[in-house]
Amino acid sequence: MEETARELAHGYGPRVHLLDNPLLGSALTQLSRADCALPRTLALLRAIYEALFHEAARELPRVAVEVPTRMSEAHPKAGRVKAQVLDPAGEVVVCDVIRAGIVPSQVVFERLLSVLPEGRVRLDHLTLSRVTDASGAVTGVNLSGSKIGGTVQGATLIVPDPMGATGSTLVRAIRHYEEHHGRPTRVLVLPMIVTPEFLRRVLDEIPQAVIYAGRLDRGLSPADVLATPPGTHWDRECGLDAHDYIVPGAGGMGEVLNNSWC
């Protein structure tokens, strides 16, 4: 089992980070409530992604710098700061998976623009939707009307899609990039809520993926499994119902966040 001061212990391996932050947990709990009004939901979502990306940014390339501060005029030698910063030469692409990913991706994009040259940061838009059968079960992903601004070859690709359910949308998105726009060096996946099923599929199919999640939902697992640390009985863990919605989850976030139910 792996554990740090800011992460939950689990058995999913080193590419999975389940954040243990009471402020983040409080925001997720409030957002998940059925009586959480849309304005508050959007405000909470922004706060959640500020916190998620704050931790996940450690995965981005860094360089050592030494720069003068406002005190350097009075103290030419001592008034300089040495620090590790995000590499200004690194290419970072944020992928907005429409519809639920619109707000999270904008939050991450704006935060990156505040510290990196704007020529090194790009925001792409992928229009993906679930394809379901007559029973409502997910059978695939439909991709149309997407706007991708260039290659991702050698770049870090960040996907801030809120709900990590089956993994089919994420895998399809990465396959689309690899087939048409190059292969990213690293894929940084930022679901606010994730299931064991999602983790297994993404880790198996996207070898360069690293996942940072605000909450793990495995609410349909047997009671004896729920009594053990996450990942102990991965093959018996379950977080999806018959229609591939997360339990306990937060509902269909694409519909909720856009106040659009068709």
C-alpha positions in Angstrom: 0.0 0.0 0.0 1.2 3.5 -0.8 0.6 6.6 1.4 1.8 10.1 1.7 0.8 12.9 4.0 -1.7 14.2 1.4 -2.9 11.0 -0.1 -5.0 8.0 0.9 -3.3 4.5 1.1 -4.4 2.2 -1.7 -3.3 -0.8 -3.8 -3.7 0.7 -7.3 -0.1 1.4 -7.9 2.2 4.5 -8.1 0.3 6.1 -11.0 -2.8 6.7 -8.9 -3.1 9.5 -6.4 -6.2 9.7 -4.2 -6.0 13.0 -2.5 -6.7 13.3 1.2 -7.7 16.9 1.8 -10.6 17.8 4.1 -11.3 21.1 2.2 -11.5 19.2 -1.1 -13.5 16.4 0.5 -16.0 19.0 1.9 -16.4 20.6 -1.5 -17.0 17.2 -3.2 -19.6 16.2 -0.5 -21.5 19.5 -0.9 -21.4 19.3 -4.7 -22.7 15.7 -4.7 -25.9 16.6 -2.8 -29.2 16.6 -4.7 -30.1 20.0 -3.2 -26.9 21.8 -4.2 -28.1 24.6 -6.5 -26.3 25.2 -9.8 -24.5 28.5 -8.9 -23.0 26.8 -5.8 -22.2 23.7 -7.8 -20.2 25.7 -10.3 -18.4 27.6 -7.5 -17.5 24.3 -5.8 -16.4 22.8 -9.0 -13.9 25.6 -9.6 -12.6 25.2 -6.0 -12.2 21.5 -6.5 -10.2 21.8 -9.6 -8.0 24.5 -8.1 -7.1 22.0 -5.4 -6.8 19.0 -7.7 -4.4 20.8 -10.1 -2.4 22.3 -7.2 -1.4 18.7 -6.4 -1.2 17.3 -9.9 1.1 20.1 -11.1 4.0 18.3 -9.5 3.9 16.0 -12.6 4.8 18.8 -15.0 8.4 19.4 -16.1 10.5 21.7 -13.8 13.7 23.7 -14.1 15.8 25.5 -11.5 15.9 29.3 -11.8 17.5 32.2 -10.0 15.8 35.6 -10.3 16.0 39.0 -8.7 13.2 40.1 -6.4 12.0 43.5 -5.4 14.7 43.5 -2.7 17.6 43.0 -5.1 18.2 46.7 -5.5 19.0 47.0 -1.8 20.6 43.6 -1.5 22.1 42.7 -4.9 23.3 39.2 -3.9 20.9 38.2 -1.1 17.9 39.7 -2.9 17.7 36.9 -5.5 15.5 33.8 -5.1 16.4 30.3 -6.2 13.5 28.0 -7.0 12.1 25.1 -8.9 9.5 26.3 -11.3 7.4 24.9 -14.2 9.6 24.6 -17.3 8.7 27.6 -19.5 9.9 25.6 -22.5 7.5 22.7 -21.8 4.5 22.1 -24.0 1.2 21.6 -22.2 -2.2 20.9 -23.8 -5.4 20.9 -21.8 -8.2 18.8 -23.3 -11.8 19.9 -22.6 -14.1 16.9 -22.9 -17.5 18.6 -23.6 -19.8 18.9 -21.7 -18.8 18.2 -18.2 -15.1 19.1 -18.7 -15.8 22.7 -19.9 -15.4 24.5 -16.5 -12.6 22.2 -15.1 -10.5 22.6 -18.2 -10.9 26.4 -18.2 -9.8 26.5 -14.6 -6.6 24.5 -15.4 -5.9 26.4 -18.6 -6.1 29.8 -16.8 -3.9 28.6 -14.0 -1.3 27.4 -16.4 -1.4 30.7 -18.3 -0.7 32.6 -15.1 2.7 31.0 -14.8 3.8 29.8 -18.3 4.3 31.6 -21.6 1.0 31.6 -23.5 2.7 30.1 -26.6 3.4 26.9 -24.6 -0.2 26.3 -23.4 -3.2 25.3 -25.5 -6.8 24.4 -24.8 -8.4 21.8 -27.1 -12.1 20.8 -27.2 -13.3 17.3 -27.8 -17.0 16.6 -28.2 -17.5 13.1 -26.9 -20.8 11.5 -25.8 -21.8 8.1 -24.5 -23.4 5.6 -26.9 -25.8 3.4 -25.1 -27.9 0.4 -26.0 -31.6 -0.1 -25.5 -31.1 -0.9 -21.9 -29.1 2.2 -21.2 -25.8 0.5 -20.9 -22.8 2.3 -22.4 -21.5 0.6 -25.6 -19.1 3.2 -26.9 -18.2 6.9 -27.4 -19.3 9.2 -30.2 -16.7 11.9 -31.3 -17.7 14.7 -33.6 -17.2 18.5 -33.9 -13.9 18.5 -32.0 -11.5 21.4 -32.2 -7.8 20.4 -31.7 -5.2 23.1 -32.3 -2.2 21.0 -33.4 0.1 18.2 -32.3 0.6 16.8 -28.8 3.8 15.0 -29.7 6.2 15.2 -26.8 3.7 17.4 -24.8 2.0 16.9 -21.4 -1.7 16.3 -22.1 -4.1 17.2 -19.2 -7.7 15.9 -19.2 -9.7 17.5 -16.4 -12.9 15.5 -16.9 -15.0 15.4 -13.6 -16.4 11.9 -13.6 -14.1 8.9 -14.0 -16.7 6.2 -14.6 -16.0 3.5 -17.1 -12.9 5.0 -18.7 -14.3 4.6 -22.2 -14.4 8.4 -22.9 -10.9 9.0 -21.6 -9.4 6.1 -23.6 -11.2 7.1 -26.8 -9.9 10.7 -26.4 -6.3 9.6 -26.0 -6.6 7.2 -28.9 -8.0 10.0 -31.1 -4.9 12.1 -30.2 -2.5 9.3 -30.9 -4.1 8.4 -34.2 -4.3 12.0 -35.5 -2.1 14.4 -33.5 0.9 12.5 -32.1 1.7 10.8 -28.8 2.0 12.9 -25.6 4.9 12.2 -23.2 2.5 12.1 -20.3 -1.3 12.1 -19.8 -2.4 13.8 -16.6 -5.9 12.6 -15.8 -7.9 14.7 -13.3 -11.3 13.2 -12.4 -12.9 14.7 -9.3 -14.6 11.3 -8.6 -13.2 8.0 -9.9 -14.2 4.3 -9.8 -12.1 1.2 -9.5 -13.3 0.2 -13.0 -12.0 3.5 -14.4 -8.6 3.1 -12.8 -8.2 -0.4 -14.1 -9.1 0.4 -17.7 -7.1 3.6 -17.9 -4.0 2.1 -16.3 -4.2 -0.9 -18.6 -4.7 1.0 -21.8 -2.8 4.3 -21.4 0.7 3.5 -20.1 1.7 7.1 -19.8 -1.3 8.1 -17.7 -1.1 9.4 -14.2 -4.3 9.9 -12.3 -5.1 12.5 -9.6 -8.6 12.1 -8.1 -10.5 13.9 -5.3 -12.6 10.9 -4.3 -12.8 7.1 -4.9 -16.4 5.8 -5.2 -16.8 2.0 -4.9 -20.2 2.0 -3.2 -21.6 -1.1 -4.8 -18.8 -3.3 -3.6 -19.5 -6.1 -1.1 -19.4 -5.1 2.6 -16.3 -7.2 3.3 -14.5 -5.4 0.4 -15.5 -2.0 1.7 -14.0 -2.9 5.0 -10.5 -3.1 3.4 -8.2 -0.4 2.0 -8.9 0.5 -1.6 -7.3 -1.8 -4.1 -7.0 -4.8 -1.7 -9.6 -6.7 -3.6 -9.6 -4.7 -6.8 -11.2 -7.5 -8.8 -14.3 -7.4 -6.5 -14.6 -3.6 -6.2 -17.5 -2.0 -7.9 -18.5 1.7 -8.3 -20.8 1.5 -11.3 -24.5 0.6 -11.6 -26.2 -1.2 -14.5 -26.3 2.0 -16.5 -22.6 2.8 -15.8 -23.3 5.7 -13.4 -21.1 6.2 -10.4 -22.4 5.2 -6.9 -22.5 7.1 -4.7 -21.4 9.6 -7.3 -22.9 13.0 -8.0 -25.3 12.3 -10.9 -24.9 13.1 -14.5 -22.5 16.1 -14.3 -22.8 17.0 -18.0 -26.5 17.6 -17.5 -26.1 19.2 -14.1 -23.3 21.7 -14.9 -25.0 22.9 -18.1 -28.6 22.8 -16.8 -29.4 20.9 -20.0 -31.1 17.5 -19.7 -31.4 16.3 -23.3 
